[in-house]
């Protein structure tokens, strides 16, 4: 067992925080499972709990905290049985999982006091977990029966290893203070310019006074304006230089070397190899590359999963390697390299590579209809898919790579897998260098503006209407670089394309994807600029089509498209149809008032409704909405419940109490999840009550058709 003295203090602090947070997540998930009345919801929460246990087990193995690792392993066993057989855990088993979470929290307390929990930590709980796992699905689990869904609270599951703090060197702070001091000096400069402008304005006023001498005054004003313009041009250059330098210092203060993300990987490889009777060594290249700390923190968990996967699946035993003419010790290479303004991280081993036959069987592919090797390899990222023939403490559950793909996409990145020609497998992660700002290409689709990360953009082209073709029964478009799959952005977002029928060409953006370049058809390309990206918030966290939102200089909201989701849409086999020659039939032009205090929610609902042919106006709260209704009316109101000034319940009651508005249909779309809130909304007079966490565009539009 490792001792506290052998541990890096920073690593120990980070791990202690992780153990405490994961224990809390486990407890919340178990309590939510127990409280839920819906079988599908219970299974979903059990899968979340399985992922948490899997991630914590890997971290505990890294630091050789065997007690925590063992508890997580046997939790995994029980939860995996339930997941594989689509069962739900009964009360007695949930009580045991709560006891396991308590034991993990006790371990966090020991770690915080500088004591490493013993391998026998939580031994009583472990023995009970083993007993349940041995009994399989015949004890303490029951077949899931479907019941009417009851609103349930979402359980927050942490996806990164950052605790929100960061270390900045004194020299870096001094540089920031110097740059901020430069900016403060411009305050005095601009004040002098303002005084000079006021003086010139006074001179101009005097020119209109009776008895003035315009000629001399005009000359003085002209001279003053020339001088002011020269000063302003000079100050703009100086300010631009100072702002650029300050921005660069802030970015540098947020960076860490890539080697920080690789801390502890060597120990993972050593321990996993020892546990499986193998030998492996780690090599790191590009450790000096500076990357935004938020990317580093989020990358750590993915690298842990990948190196564990390399040892468990790729590296052979010494005997097998010797028989194959390879060194007895396997090699795992983790490398980072700059590719333009993106970073490419590659995790490569020299083992046996991925077994395509086992992978094909795991995905349910028949030998006669086996898909191309590259497409088959990418299916290893699907949940539940594993090339391991047996389930062990190291592999076989098909969880780790699914977590990697999900984490990388949250970073606006992409992940791909390939076979190494000399033997082995390679996982390639393409990531941005920073998450705070992003340079984007602005495009229009269906009358709305969207953005695409320029790091994914190869080029912009125009496609002729005769360039669409079939390749192996799939829709492709011909380009100068050859045929490639495509997706029509307007149709994908269920919007009405806004293109001229007379135009012979269509603008398109060629973007990189794991499967190769693909074309995104748009209505118009409007420009390129660097913008701050903002999270869509927890309510819209599962809307996978978008990676975030941003506010344009003119105040409009633009959603940042998820290129990985676009690539998957382009890869789908679609029935042959005219993509550009046909427009969807618009619904009746009914007027809808959307009321929500969140700009992002308003924008998303507006996109869906306008795509279906509705005219949409918006309000930020109930008071503003009621005023708009009285002044301009509406055919239907779509409102949130929790809003300032006047909430959705109060707005609904006000509409029903108005003689003129009482017949206006009201649809409440809210984050409130209890049955009591739903009944409250319906009693207030709402025609329908939809939950945001279960929001589906098709169901929403069907509800709109029913109430209008």
Secondary structure, DSSP 8 states (H G I E B T S, - for coil): ---GGGS-HHHHHHHHHHHHHHHHHHHHHHHHHHH---HHHHHHHHHHHHHHHHHHHHHHHHTT-HHHHHHHHHHHHHHHHHHHTTEEE-HHHHHHHHHHHHHHHHHHHHHHTT----TTTTHHHHHHHHHHHHHGGGSSEEE----------------S---S-----HHHHHHHHHHHHHHHHHHHHHHHHHHHHHHHHHHHHHHTSTT--HHHHHHHHHHHHHHHHHHHHHHHHHHHHHHHHHHHHHHHHTEEEGGGGGTTHHHHHHHHHHHTT--EEEEEE-TT-EEEHHHHHHHHHHHHHHHHHIIIII---HHHHHHTTS-SSEEEEEEEEEETTEEEEEEEE-S----HHHHHHHTT--GGG---HHHHHHGGGSTT----SS--SSSSSS-HHHHHHHHHHHTT-EEEEEE-TTSSEEEEEEEES-SSEEEEEEEEETTEEEEEEGGGEEEEEEEETT-EEEETTEEEE--TT--B-EEEHHHHTT------TT-SEEEEEEE--TTS-EEEE-SEEEEEEEEE-B---GGGTT-TTEEEEEE-TTS-EEEEE-HHHHHHHHHS------SSS---------EEEEE-S-HHHHHHHHHHHHHTT-EEEEESSHHHHHHHHHHH--SEEEE-SS-SSS-HHHHHHHHHH-TTTTT-EEEEEES---HHHHHHHHHHT-SEEEEGGG--HHHHHHHHHHH-
